[in-house]
Amino acid sequence: MKTIKKIAGFACASALLFSCSGKQEQAATDKVELPLVSIEKVMEEDVPQIVSYTATVEPFKTNNISASAANRIKSILVDVGSTVAAGQTVAVLDAVNIDQQEIRIANMKREYDRAVELLNIGGGTQQSVDQLKTEYDAAVRSLENMKENVRLVSPVAGVVTARNYDPGDMTGQLPILTVEQQNPVKVIVNISEQDYPKVKQGMKVKVTLDVYGDEEFQGTVYLVHPTIDSSTRTFTVEVTVPNAGSRIRTGMFARVEFNYGTMRHVVVPDRAVVKQSGSGNKYVYVYKDGRVSYNKVELGQRLGTRYELISGVDNNSDVVITGQTRLADGAQVEVQGAAPAAAADSTATK
């Protein structure tokens, strides 16, 4: 009998032990394994509002020197690469048309004088005199224009960049010479319409040229175009750059940097920024009270290994910098290096 009682007691103890062990194993199985993340607190900073644009150097002015009418070229006094002064004669055309026009004017003058004499003695009309005077004045003006166009001058100081004819050629559709004013030179940039109120005529900008490395040239906003391009949402700005030593050449690749002052914005590590697949949208996971929210952000400038945020994250927030691949909006997480309080609470609730 005692043996039976012992066996029964042993069976009960074994059953109780198995029951307790099973509960512990079940509790371990039910424990939630939360995504492990690293976070970093972010703050607002004074961020310089510097925006850079690329452009090509252009001459300040370009003059295409042509004849007013078809004529034969007698001589060209300059060549490509020549430096010319304003008002300098650069080409001479054939004067045969001038000689013919002078003979024609002399004949018209004699006819006009005879008409005046006839009118004085009552043998002509005032209408005839007036008509001859009008024709004579027009011929004189035409002669003056011809004389101006026989000796072609450069209206600006600059460099000859194109020559399309040789002496003896007849002028055609192309200009005889092209003269570019290269001191100063200019660069033309297209700026986003949101910056229109910030750009003022006369403001200083920084210009660098790839050919000269990090050397800086000071530019000045010369002209702000008054309209916005509706297709690109940009406006055009012309910047002039002094070029007394002729170091800057048209066609060079330039970078133009506008400084719009500073603004206080939140700055986050670049590791915190997540790009949404299939779109250009950017997001940052913000941690609070054991959970993360998926915040869409608008990026500003890249600042080394950080990004300026225009919007999307509040000042003094904690953002996730590692472990984003397993996250979703509203997900519960465990912070690396912190007590897993959220996981414990979840298990207790179950």
Buried (B, 14 or more C-beta within 10 A) or exposed (E): EEEEEEEEEEEEEEEEEEEEEEEEEEEEEEBBEBBBBBBBEBEBBEBEBEBEBEBEBBBBBBBEBBBEEEBBBBEBBBEEEBEBEEEBBBBBBBBEBBEEBBEBBEEBBEEBEEBBEBBEEEEBEEEBBEEBBEBBEEBBEBBEEBEEBBBBBBEBBBBBBBBBBEEEEEBEEEBBBBBBBBBBBBBBBBBEEEBBEBBEEEBEBBBBBEEEEEEEBEBBBBEBBEEBEEEEEBBBBBBBBEBEEEEBBBEBEBBBBBBBEEBEBBBBBEBBBBEEEEEEEBBBBBBEEBBBBBBEBEBBBEBEEBBBBBEBBEEEBBBBBBBBEEBEEEBBBBBEEEEBEBBEEBEEEE
